[in-house]
Amino acid sequence: MTSMTASHTSPQLGLRERKKIKTREAIRSAMYTLVEEQGYDATTIEQIAERAEVSPSTVFRYFPTKEDIVLTDEYDPIIMEELRSRPADESWPDSLRHVMHRAITMGMKDPHAVSRLRTRLMVEVPAVRSRMMESMSETGRMLCQAIGERTGRDPESLEVRVYAMSIVGGLMETSMYWAEQDHEPDFDALVDRALNVIEHGLPTENH
């Protein structure tokens, strides 16, 4: 998912968890800076640790692989919380659209242009793309639970699982399309197009 600022969660968290988030953010920030300076392949865990002022073992404790530093964030639970907080009489597609646009708005404020870097690496680095595919299943399971709570359907049913993964996969493809277009199109508009396809099916006209 597109990242949202971790400060959004801080008031509800204890000191230990806030310290963990701060460490993760320092590691990610170091990674982003190094990748922009020298490229993904040339960036090592040791370099990331030195720049973040932590040990390599600390990096691995928070992120099992280098790809996870690019892809892992704090935000899926926040997005789920946002979905659960929408009005009960609001349609599911409208709730989803609202939360996606809120996530985009907050994520685009990131000073490191993280969304652009992450999506570019998804396109350019096969290992990042492969790891992203693996992580989609976890996001999909969380979305299944949110859909089940909202609609009263069994979150383990085939229909809910297919629908949830169509959303997750659609947003991943939207992100990659955005990067392939050099981040020129308006991302909000692309997400609207993707959600329209998920809600209504393939349009008859070509874009």
C-alpha positions as CSV (number, residue, x, y, z in Angstrom):
1,M,0.0,0.0,0.0
2,T,1.0,3.6,-0.4
3,S,2.7,4.8,2.8
4,M,1.1,7.0,5.4
5,T,3.1,8.9,8.0
6,A,3.9,6.8,11.1
7,S,3.3,9.8,13.3
8,H,-0.4,9.1,12.7
9,T,-0.1,6.2,15.1
10,S,2.2,7.6,17.7
11,P,-0.3,8.9,20.3
12,Q,-1.8,5.4,20.7
13,L,1.5,3.7,21.2
14,G,3.8,3.1,24.2
15,L,7.4,4.3,24.4
16,R,8.9,1.0,23.4
17,E,6.8,0.7,20.3
18,R,7.5,4.3,19.3
19,K,11.2,3.6,19.7
20,K,10.8,0.5,17.4
21,I,9.0,2.6,14.8
22,K,11.8,5.3,15.0
23,T,14.5,2.6,14.5
24,R,12.6,1.2,11.5
25,E,12.2,4.7,10.0
26,A,15.9,5.4,10.5
27,I,16.8,2.2,8.7
28,R,14.4,2.9,5.8
29,S,15.6,6.4,5.5
30,A,19.2,5.3,5.3
31,M,18.2,2.7,2.6
32,Y,16.3,5.3,0.5
33,T,19.2,7.8,0.7
34,L,21.8,5.2,-0.3
35,V,19.8,3.8,-3.1
36,E,19.3,7.3,-4.5
37,E,23.1,7.9,-4.2
38,Q,24.4,4.7,-5.6
39,G,21.7,2.4,-6.7
40,Y,19.9,-0.6,-5.2
41,D,22.4,-3.4,-6.0
42,A,25.4,-1.4,-4.7
43,T,23.7,-0.7,-1.4
44,T,24.6,-3.2,1.3
45,I,23.1,-4.0,4.7
46,E,26.4,-2.9,6.3
47,Q,26.2,0.5,4.6
48,I,22.5,0.8,5.7
49,A,23.4,0.0,9.3
50,E,26.2,2.5,9.4
51,R,24.1,5.3,7.9
52,A,21.2,4.5,10.3
53,E,23.7,4.3,13.3
54,V,22.6,0.7,14.2
55,S,24.3,-2.7,13.9
56,P,23.7,-5.0,10.9
57,S,22.1,-7.5,13.3
58,T,19.6,-4.8,14.2
59,V,18.8,-4.2,10.6
60,F,18.1,-7.9,10.1
61,R,16.0,-8.1,13.3
62,Y,13.6,-5.5,11.9
63,F,13.9,-6.5,8.2
64,P,14.8,-10.1,7.2
65,T,15.9,-9.1,3.7
66,K,17.0,-5.9,1.9
67,E,13.8,-6.1,-0.1
68,D,11.8,-5.9,3.1
69,I,13.3,-2.5,3.9
70,V,11.9,-1.2,0.6
71,L,8.4,-2.8,1.0
72,T,7.6,-3.1,4.7
73,D,5.8,-0.2,6.3
74,E,3.6,0.5,9.3
75,Y,0.5,1.3,7.4
76,D,-1.6,-1.7,6.6
77,P,-3.1,-1.7,10.1
78,I,-3.8,2.0,9.8
79,I,-5.6,1.5,6.6
80,M,-7.7,-1.4,8.1
81,E,-8.5,0.9,11.0
82,E,-9.7,3.6,8.6
83,L,-11.9,1.1,6.8
84,R,-13.5,0.0,10.1
85,S,-14.2,3.6,11.1
86,R,-16.2,4.5,8.0
87,P,-20.0,5.1,8.4
88,A,-22.0,1.8,8.6
89,D,-24.4,3.0,5.9
90,E,-21.6,3.9,3.4
91,S,-21.2,1.4,0.6
92,W,-18.1,-0.8,0.6
93,P,-16.7,0.6,-2.7
94,D,-17.2,4.2,-1.4
95,S,-15.4,3.4,1.9
96,L,-12.6,1.7,0.0
97,R,-12.2,4.7,-2.3
98,H,-12.2,7.2,0.5
99,V,-9.5,5.3,2.5
100,M,-7.3,4.7,-0.6
101,H,-7.3,8.4,-1.4
102,R,-6.6,9.3,2.2
103,A,-3.6,7.0,2.2
104,I,-2.4,8.5,-1.1
105,T,-2.7,12.1,0.2
106,M,-0.7,11.3,3.4
107,G,1.9,9.2,1.6
108,M,2.7,11.8,-1.0
109,K,3.8,14.2,1.7
110,D,6.8,12.1,2.5
111,P,10.0,14.2,2.1
112,H,11.9,11.2,0.7
113,A,9.5,10.7,-2.2
114,V,9.3,7.1,-0.9
115,S,6.3,6.2,-3.0
116,R,8.1,7.0,-6.2
117,L,11.3,5.2,-5.1
118,R,9.4,2.1,-4.0
119,T,7.4,1.8,-7.1
120,R,10.4,2.4,-9.3
121,L,12.3,-0.4,-7.5
122,M,9.3,-2.7,-8.0
123,V,9.6,-2.2,-11.7
124,E,13.4,-2.2,-12.0
125,V,14.5,-4.9,-9.4
126,P,13.1,-8.4,-9.9
127,A,13.9,-9.3,-6.2
128,V,11.8,-6.4,-4.9
129,R,9.0,-7.3,-7.3
130,S,9.1,-10.9,-6.2
131,R,9.0,-10.0,-2.5
132,M,6.1,-7.7,-3.1
133,M,4.2,-10.5,-4.6
134,E,4.8,-12.6,-1.5
135,S,3.7,-9.8,0.8
136,M,0.5,-9.3,-1.0
137,S,-1.0,-12.4,0.6
138,E,-0.6,-10.9,4.1
139,T,-2.3,-7.6,3.1
140,G,-5.0,-9.6,1.4
141,R,-5.7,-11.6,4.6
142,M,-6.1,-8.3,6.5
143,L,-8.4,-7.0,3.9
144,C,-10.5,-10.2,4.0
145,Q,-11.1,-9.6,7.7
146,A,-12.1,-6.0,7.1
147,I,-14.5,-7.0,4.3
148,G,-15.9,-9.7,6.5
149,E,-16.6,-7.4,9.4
150,R,-18.1,-4.8,7.1
151,T,-20.3,-7.0,5.0
152,G,-21.1,-9.9,7.3
153,R,-19.6,-12.4,4.9
154,D,-17.2,-15.2,5.9
155,P,-13.7,-13.7,5.5
156,E,-12.4,-17.1,4.4
157,S,-15.0,-17.6,1.7
158,L,-13.8,-17.8,-1.9
159,E,-15.7,-14.7,-2.9
160,V,-14.2,-12.5,-0.3
161,R,-10.7,-13.9,-0.9
162,V,-11.0,-13.3,-4.6
163,Y,-12.3,-9.8,-4.1
164,A,-9.7,-8.8,-1.6
165,M,-6.8,-10.1,-3.7
166,S,-8.3,-8.3,-6.8
167,I,-8.0,-5.1,-4.8
168,V,-4.5,-5.8,-3.6
169,G,-3.3,-7.0,-7.0
170,G,-5.0,-4.1,-8.8
171,L,-3.3,-1.5,-6.6
172,M,0.1,-3.2,-7.1
173,E,-0.4,-3.1,-10.9
174,T,-1.5,0.6,-10.6
175,S,1.7,1.4,-8.7
176,M,3.8,-0.3,-11.3
177,Y,2.0,1.3,-14.2
178,W,2.6,4.7,-12.5
179,A,6.3,4.0,-12.2
180,E,6.5,2.8,-15.8
181,Q,5.0,6.1,-16.9
182,D,7.8,7.9,-15.1
183,H,5.3,8.9,-12.4
184,E,3.8,11.5,-14.8
185,P,0.1,10.6,-14.5
186,D,-1.9,11.7,-11.5
187,F,-1.8,8.7,-9.1
188,D,-5.2,9.6,-7.6
189,A,-6.7,9.3,-11.0
190,L,-5.0,6.0,-11.7
191,V,-6.3,4.6,-8.5
192,D,-9.8,5.7,-9.4
193,R,-9.5,4.0,-12.7
194,A,-8.4,0.8,-11.0
195,L,-11.2,0.8,-8.4
196,N,-13.7,1.4,-11.2
197,V,-12.5,-1.7,-13.0
198,I,-12.7,-3.7,-9.7
199,E,-16.2,-2.4,-9.1
200,H,-17.7,-2.4,-12.6
201,G,-15.5,-4.7,-14.7
202,L,-13.4,-3.9,-17.8
203,P,-14.7,-0.7,-19.5
204,T,-15.8,-0.9,-23.1
205,E,-13.8,2.1,-24.1
206,N,-10.0,2.1,-24.4
207,H,-7.8,4.5,-22.4
